[in-house]
Amino acid sequence: MNEQAPSVEQRFAESTPAALGTWARHDTTWMLGLFGTAIGAGTLFLPINAGLGGFWPLLILAVLAFPMTYFAHRGLTRFVLSGRDGSDITEVVKEHFGITAGASITVLYFFAIFPILLIYSVALTNTVSSFMEHQLHMQPPPRAILSFVLILGLLAIVRCGEQATVKVMSLLVYPFIVALALLGLYLVPHWTGGILDSATEVPPASAFLHTLWLAIPVMVFSFNHSPIISAFAVDQKRRYGAHADERSGQILRRAHLLMVVMVLFFVFSCVLTLSSAQLAEAKAQNLSILSYLANHFSNPTIAFAAPLIAFVAIAKSFLGHYIGASEGLKGIIAKTGARPGAKALDRVVAALMLVVCWIVATLNPSILGMIESLGGPILAVLLFLMPMYAIRRVPSMRKYSGAASNVFVVVVGLVALTSVVYGLVS
């Protein structure tokens, strides 16, 4: 017997945004997707980078971590929500600020995210190659073949669609959270005070502020998940309509609380185990905290688990950054006047991403650290300053004006921007 076609009322119900209601599974999926994009391989270097500043700057950064990440990403989400239905960040910029500004921001958006994608491509290849050689004791295939297979495998997930990509990322988050928690707990019996040695030292106010100024971008960019915010906001608006701002705020709060609690527990567990001299040694050796701990304890379990954890961290962050990078590249292609179909555009973007990521991963250039630093100022402007500027300029966003959090976001954005620029020129 043939199934009856859906009625007009059924079709209308399917296309109508849902009521806010109770927390749903897809809300959890997005919460973990946001976590997955933000918390990647950089987390494994955060204890070293943040801990070297000393106890008091790290404590202040820990207090500021949640408001810095939550208010900034909420502002960017609200900016995307302020546009027409279905408009991503590149289209919303064009809608609010005009064609010229839209084209400029689209290009900047792409070049803020794409270099990070290249870095993840290199890191992924290096991690798997090292794991095969040192832990599995087998000869890895030629770098060109290995990098091609790894990147193609991740892009195969992306080809399944945005929702499938976010679901895979959310699934990868579970083992990563468990691994961070277990590693943090493993270190508890080995706490020696570590960074507390510097707690008794009271540096001059100027030196303290200088250390804090240079350390803030480390925390900001360690929790950055702006590449996936546009897709997140578009989906929330499609799903919840007028309630999108409220629901997205709830998802962001829970995601950021999870990020801050898990990562800061891991960070403090590491810096309470290792002294400032040992953290400096790890930085000089260019090792992640996991690799240094494995050597420090001569623990084969950590030595074997470290690359697996790093692989999961890199893979899920690669997927989240690909969503943002592909969105930016599609916007650039659209600005050229080309109007390919949606499927054809997806194929072109995927092919271009595959080729460039594969070439860079094969060449393994040392210049990638500098490229990431160059993307820092752009991210600071797009994540912190542009949404706050829009609140003053865009009529539909003026309802958010007057909040103290806006001033806080602008100050942190300016601190991050000037600090990164100072790091580049000094």
Secondary structure, 3 states (H helix, E strand, C coil): CCCCCCCHHHHHHHHCCCCCCCCCHHHHHHHHHHHHHHCCHHHHCHHHHHHCCCHHHHHHHHHHHHHHHHHHHHHHHHHHHCCCCCCCHHHHHHHHHCHHHHHHHHHHHHHHHHHHHHHHHHHHHHHHHHHHHHHCCCCCCCHHHHHHHHHHHHHHHHCCCHHHHHHHHHHHHHHHHHHHHHHHHHHHHHCCCHHHHHHHCCCCHHHHHHHHHHHHHHHHHHCCCHHHHHHHHHHHHHHHHHHHHHHHHHHHHHHHHHHHHHHHHHHHHHHCCCCHHHHHHHHHCCCCHHHHHHHHHCCHHHHHHHHHHHHHHHHHHHHHHHHHHHHHHHHHHHHCCCCCCHHHHHHHHHHHHHHHHHHHHHHCCCCHHHHHHHHHHHHHHHHHHHHHHHHHHCHHHHHHCCCHHHHHHHHHHHHHHHHHHHHHHC
